[in-house]
């Protein structure tokens, strides 16, 4: 599918770069995770069917071609941007898809705008209670932030045994667009999320997609902290896959996502 790009100036002063394609209903909004821009969704956009409705893939603040302020990289800031984008574009009948940290953002959005959503898809999401990391592990991840070699290592460490090498190279190249403030602030934002006691209030039908080989958000974390806490949530486990199904097995993941959108 062909896509176009534009800037959307939000009422809160943030300017977001937005890729979009398709037309009709529903609208699917793809929220990417930490350390990457919206290019992580390119395999999905390239495979988007003509009958699947409209699709939007923004770069979060501090990434890609969006605004890069010197501060403002808390979870609250990202959530405020997504709510402002939904309001600015008047989005309704929305399938909200969040990957990794984007899954944390999506859970907050689902609590704040249930009337706008028809479905919530959480792909390898960081739980609303965050991911507890010891100081040594947190320090290691911070040490990888910035240089291309570190960012490449960051991605490959979190993948399963399969991946598309060309897609991975393009993703690593695009990670140079993520500013250091977003890398460091965003890392703390998803690690210390603390609204786990609220997600029982999510009323949107929810699908959680997990990678069997994911070491960042393993099933042992997602089952009790996400699937069991969101009323009626269902789980789809992808065998042999790590934290980036859209890069590791793009064809299989795209089929799964399109089925979820159609349902």
Secondary structure, DSSP 8 states (H G I E B T S, - for coil): ---EEEEEE-TTS-EEEEEEE--SS-EEEEE--TT--GGGGHHHHHT--TTS-EEEEE--TTSTTS---SS--SHHHHHHHHHHHHHHHT--SEEEEEETHHHHHHHHHHHH-GGGEEEEEEES---TT-----HHHHHHHHHTSSSHHHHHHHHHHTS-S---HHHHHHHHHHGGGS-HHHHHHHHHHHHT---TTTGGG--S-EEEEEETT-SSS-HHHHIIIIITTSTT-EEEEETT--S-HHHHSHHHHHHHHHHHHH-
